[in-house]
Amino acid sequence: MDRIYLDNAATTPLSEEVIDSMVTVLRESYGNPSSTHSLGQEAKILLENVRREVANYLRVSPAEIIFTSCGTESNNMIIKSCVDHLSVQRIITTPLEHKCVAETVLDMKKNRGVEVVYLRPNSKGDISMEALEEALQQSDKKTLVTIMHANNEIGNLIDLKETAELCKKYGAMFHSDTVQSMAHMELDFSDIPVDFASCSAHKFHGPKGSGFAFVRKSSGLKGIITGGPQERSLRAGTENVCGIVGLGKALELSLENMEEYTKHIRHIKEYTIAQLTQKIADVKFNGRSAELDKSLDTVLSVLLPFKDPMIGLKLDMQGIAISQGSACSSGAAKPSMVMMMILDEDEIDQSTPLRISFSHLTTTTEIDALVSALEKISDSFKIENANAADR
């Protein structure tokens, strides 16, 4: 059975060039970057070359790039250190954040007594800048605003520059989870006054276990993993040189091919929207995911007009890997927090969310196979409903 992968927002397959670059490091550059001998310094040079590459992409200083294991670690480090070391007493966020941000914010509320303000989205998943400004005006407490750049379920984008400038206007620090957008679009942090951001290499065809945090030098952030002086003492421990080199190669490929990849992925997304609209009656699209100028190209959130909590398994049995856009707990599929925020009760009870996420490797043939499978599932529900009506 041919396998079709449409879950690129969860992770992406490694590029062959990335694998080759990592194997070379594993075989030849195995020194500890903190060692003073030539093998150690060779590894150090590789690490610093990637740091400069990332910094050039974001138009920041290399000293502001801190290598970590992933976006989750980066987000944890930033939020916890802001509270523990920068005297943040108040966090403004949204109910749409990734769990690694949402759970960390809750932890700061429960165990550090931090005040948390949630900005509720509208039915399209938009966060109001007016509501953010009002929240910023309501307190003199030192405040951190944490809002993701691109939503991992519905693909909605915020205006990063407008949000950062609004936070700066009121003296608040601004952190954005940029895991889904990093390396998929141009980001200029010399122009966007964001204080902190995060990245995971495996979202753009790099290795799992490698990421980075952008930490503005003027922020004064301190590390939460202590020990050695690695990563400006913000993240102690021997660096994952192999993974960092893989991150760098994946970033290099993404930047070199960004125009081509973007054009292809956007075409695939438009094709998917058209095919689903044509073949499945009453299909809807969640958030702004079907609006190309307001959402991430790689994510399309679909609302199917029937309730089928097993749809992910049914598609998997046909060789199609995809996300239902829901979290599973104790074997029961439950709507995610994002879906609960933007859908009404009838939609939650009578519809099925499905997240389709693309890469430059996705083909129209694969989309045809997905749509055909969904057509058959949809038709089976129509027949079942008709039979129920006759009984």
C-alpha positions in Angstrom: 0.0 0.0 0.0 1.3 3.4 -0.9 1.5 5.7 2.0 0.2 9.3 1.8 1.5 11.8 4.4 -0.7 14.8 5.1 0.3 15.6 8.7 3.2 18.0 8.1 2.1 20.4 10.8 2.9 17.6 13.3 6.3 16.8 11.7 7.9 16.6 8.3 10.1 13.9 6.7 13.8 14.6 6.7 15.4 15.8 3.5 18.1 13.5 2.1 20.5 16.4 2.2 19.8 16.9 5.9 20.4 13.2 6.6 23.7 13.3 4.7 24.9 16.4 6.6 24.1 14.8 10.0 25.8 11.5 9.1 28.9 13.4 8.1 29.0 15.0 11.6 28.3 11.8 13.4 31.2 10.1 11.6 33.8 12.9 11.4 33.0 15.8 13.8 32.3 14.0 17.1 34.2 16.4 19.3 32.7 18.3 22.2 32.3 21.9 21.2 33.5 23.0 24.7 36.8 21.1 24.2 39.9 23.2 23.3 41.5 20.6 21.1 41.1 20.6 17.3 38.2 18.1 17.2 36.3 20.1 19.8 36.9 23.3 17.9 35.9 21.8 14.6 32.5 20.9 16.2 32.3 24.4 17.7 32.8 26.0 14.3 30.0 23.9 12.8 27.7 25.0 15.6 28.6 28.7 15.3 28.2 28.6 11.5 24.6 27.4 12.0 24.0 30.1 14.6 25.1 32.8 12.1 22.9 31.3 9.4 19.8 31.4 11.7 20.8 35.0 12.8 21.1 36.1 9.2 17.7 34.7 8.4 16.1 36.6 11.3 18.4 39.7 10.8 19.5 39.6 14.4 22.8 39.0 16.3 24.1 35.5 16.5 24.3 36.0 20.3 20.5 36.1 20.3 20.1 32.5 19.0 20.0 29.9 21.7 20.0 26.3 20.6 17.5 24.0 22.4 15.9 20.6 21.8 12.6 21.9 20.4 9.9 24.6 20.5 8.5 23.2 23.7 11.7 23.6 25.5 12.2 27.1 24.1 8.7 28.2 25.1 9.1 26.7 28.6 12.5 28.4 29.1 11.2 31.8 27.9 7.9 31.9 29.9 9.4 30.4 33.1 12.4 32.6 33.1 10.3 35.7 32.5 8.4 34.9 35.7 11.3 33.6 37.8 14.0 36.1 36.7 12.4 39.1 35.1 9.6 39.6 37.7 6.7 39.1 35.3 3.5 39.1 37.4 1.0 39.1 34.6 0.6 37.1 31.4 -1.7 37.9 28.5 -2.4 35.0 26.2 -5.1 33.2 24.3 -7.0 29.9 24.6 -5.6 28.9 21.1 -2.0 28.4 22.1 -0.1 25.2 21.8 -0.2 23.0 24.9 3.5 23.7 25.7 2.6 27.4 26.1 -0.9 26.8 27.6 0.3 24.4 30.3 3.3 26.4 31.2 1.2 29.5 31.6 -1.2 27.6 33.9 1.8 26.3 35.9 2.9 29.9 36.4 -0.5 30.8 37.6 -0.9 27.9 40.0 2.7 27.8 41.4 3.9 31.3 41.0 0.7 33.3 41.5 0.9 35.0 38.1 -2.2 36.7 36.9 -3.4 35.3 33.6 -5.6 37.2 31.1 -7.1 35.3 28.2 -8.1 37.1 25.0 -11.0 35.2 23.5 -11.0 34.7 19.8 -14.0 35.2 17.5 -15.6 32.4 15.6 -12.9 32.7 12.9 -10.2 32.4 15.4 -9.1 36.0 15.2 -7.6 37.8 18.2 -8.6 41.4 18.5 -5.8 44.0 18.7 -8.3 46.3 20.5 -8.9 43.7 23.2 -5.1 43.2 23.6 -4.6 47.0 23.9 -7.4 47.2 26.5 -5.8 44.3 28.5 -2.4 46.1 28.3 -4.0 49.3 29.7 -5.7 47.6 32.7 -2.7 46.9 34.9 0.7 48.3 35.8 2.1 44.9 36.7 5.1 43.7 34.6 3.5 41.8 31.8 4.4 39.2 29.2 2.2 38.7 26.2 2.5 35.3 24.6 0.5 34.8 21.3 1.5 32.3 18.6 2.3 33.6 15.1 0.6 30.8 13.2 -2.0 28.6 14.8 -1.0 24.9 14.5 -4.6 23.7 14.0 -6.4 26.3 11.9 -3.4 28.2 10.4 -4.5 31.7 11.4 -1.8 34.3 11.3 -1.5 37.3 13.5 0.2 40.5 12.4 3.5 39.9 14.3 4.8 43.4 13.8 1.5 45.2 14.9 1.3 42.9 18.0 4.9 43.5 19.0 4.7 47.2 18.5 1.5 47.4 20.6 3.3 45.5 23.4 6.2 47.8 23.2 4.0 50.8 23.4 2.7 49.7 26.8 6.1 48.4 28.1 5.1 44.7 27.9 7.4 41.9 26.7 6.2 39.9 23.7 6.8 36.2 23.1 5.6 34.4 20.0 5.5 30.7 19.4 6.8 30.8 15.8 7.2 27.0 15.4 4.8 26.7 12.5 5.9 29.8 10.6 9.7 29.6 11.1 11.5 28.8 7.8 8.2 28.9 5.9 8.1 32.7 5.5 10.3 35.7 5.7 10.8 37.0 9.3 12.8 40.1 10.1 13.3 40.6 13.8 15.3 43.7 13.2 12.0 45.3 12.1 9.6 43.3 14.3 10.3 44.2 17.9 9.5 40.7 19.3 11.4 39.9 22.5 11.3 36.1 22.3 10.4 33.4 19.7 10.8 29.7 19.2 11.6 27.1 16.6 11.6 23.3 16.0 13.7 22.0 13.1 11.3 19.0 12.4 8.6 21.4 11.2 10.7 22.2 8.1 12.3 18.8 7.2 15.0 18.9 9.8 15.6 16.5 12.7 13.5 16.1 15.8 15.3 17.1 19.0 16.8 20.3 17.6 15.4 23.8 17.9 16.3 27.2 19.1 15.0 30.2 21.0 15.4 33.8 19.9 16.2 35.8 23.0 16.6 39.6 22.5 19.8 40.6 24.2 18.3 43.5 26.0 15.7 41.3 27.7 18.0 40.0 30.5 16.5 36.5 30.3 18.3 33.8 32.3 18.5 30.1 31.9 16.5 27.4 33.6 18.8 24.5 32.7 21.9 25.3 34.7 25.4 23.8 34.8 28.0 24.7 32.1 28.3 28.0 30.2 27.0 26.7 27.0 24.6 28.9 25.0 25.4 32.0 26.9 24.6 30.1 30.1 21.0 30.1 29.0 21.0 26.4 28.2 23.6 24.3 30.0 24.7 21.0 28.5 26.7 19.7 25.6 25.2 20.9 22.4 23.5 18.5 19.9 26.0 19.3 17.1 24.6 16.7 14.8 21.0 18.0 15.2 22.0 21.6 15.0 23.8 21.0 11.7 20.7 19.2 10.5 18.6 22.2 11.5 21.0 24.5 9.6 20.9 22.4 6.4 17.1 22.2 6.6 16.9 26.0 7.1 19.3 26.5 4.2 17.2 24.4 1.9 14.0 26.1 3.0 15.4 29.6 2.4 16.9 28.7 -1.0 13.7 27.1 -2.2 11.1 29.3 -0.3 9.6 30.9 -3.4 9.3 27.5 -5.2 8.0 25.7 -2.1 5.5 28.4 -1.3 4.1 28.4 -4.9 3.7 24.7 -4.9 2.1 24.4 -1.4 -0.3 27.2 -2.1 -1.3 25.5 -5.4 -1.9 22.2 -3.5 -4.0 24.0 -0.8 -6.1 25.8 -3.5 -6.6 22.5 -5.2 -7.6 20.7 -2.0 -10.2 23.5 -1.2 -11.7 23.2 -4.7 -11.9 19.4 -4.7 -13.4 19.2 -1.2 -16.0 21.9 -2.0 -16.9 20.2 -5.2 -17.0 16.6 -4.0 -18.4 16.9 -0.4 -21.6 18.8 0.1 -21.8 21.2 3.1 -18.1 20.9 3.9 -16.7 23.9 5.8 -13.3 25.3 6.6 -12.3 26.3 10.1 -10.8 29.6 11.1 -9.1 31.5 8.3 -7.5 28.4 6.9 -9.2 28.6 3.5 -8.2 32.3 3.1 -4.8 32.2 1.6 -3.7 35.7 2.6 -4.7 35.2 6.2 -3.4 31.8 7.0 -0.4 29.5 6.9 0.0 27.9 3.5 0.8 24.5 5.0 -2.5 24.1 7.1 -6.1 23.6 6.0 -8.6 22.9 8.7 -11.7 21.1 7.4 -15.1 20.6 9.1 -16.8 17.6 7.6 -20.7 17.5 7.7 -20.9 14.3 9.7 -19.7 13.0 13.1 -17.1 10.3 12.9 -14.5 10.1 15.7 -12.9 7.2 14.0 -12.2 9.0 10.7 -8.4 9.2 11.4 -8.2 5.5 11.9 -10.3 4.8 8.8 -8.0 7.0 6.7 -4.9 5.4 8.2 -6.2 2.0 7.2 -6.2 3.3 3.7 -2.6 4.5 4.0 -3.4 8.2 4.6 -1.7 9.8 7.6 -3.7 12.8 8.8 -4.7 14.6 12.0 -8.3 14.8 13.3 -7.5 18.1 14.9 -8.6 16.7 18.3 -6.8 15.4 21.4 -7.4 11.9 22.6 -7.8 11.2 26.3 -8.4 7.7 27.7 -9.3 6.4 24.3 -12.1 8.9 23.7 -11.8 11.6 21.0 -12.5 15.0 22.4 -12.6 18.4 20.6 -9.4 20.4 21.0 -9.5 23.7 22.9 -9.1 25.5 19.5 -12.2 23.7 18.2 -14.2 24.4 21.3 -13.3 28.1 21.1 -14.4 28.6 17.4 -17.3 26.1 16.9 -20.7 26.1 18.4 -22.2 23.1 20.2 -24.2 21.8 17.2 -21.0 21.9 15.0 -19.1 20.0 17.7 -21.8 17.4 18.1 -22.6 16.9 14.4 -19.4 17.5 12.5 -15.8 16.2 12.3 -12.7 18.4 12.2 -9.8 17.3 10.1 -6.5 19.0 9.7 -4.8 18.6 6.4 -1.2 19.9 6.4 1.0 20.0 3.3 4.6 20.2 2.3 6.5 20.8 -1.0 6.4 17.0 -1.4 2.5 16.8 -1.4 1.0 16.0 -4.8 -2.4 16.5 -6.4 -2.6 12.7 -6.8 -2.4 12.3 -3.0 -5.1 14.9 -2.6 -7.3 13.1 -5.1 -6.8 9.9 -3.0 -7.8 11.7 0.2 -10.9 13.3 -1.3 -12.0 10.0 -2.8 -11.6 8.3 0.6 -13.6 11.1 2.3 -16.3 10.9 -0.4 -16.8 7.2 0.4 -17.0 7.8 4.1 -19.4 10.7 3.6 -21.6 8.6 1.3 -21.7 5.8 3.9 -23.1 8.2 6.5 -25.7 9.4 4.0 -26.8 5.8 3.4 -26.8 5.1 7.1 -28.9 8.2 7.9 -31.3 7.4 5.1 -31.8 3.9 6.4 -32.3 5.2 9.9 -35.0 7.6 8.6 -36.8 4.6 7.0 -36.9 2.6 10.1 
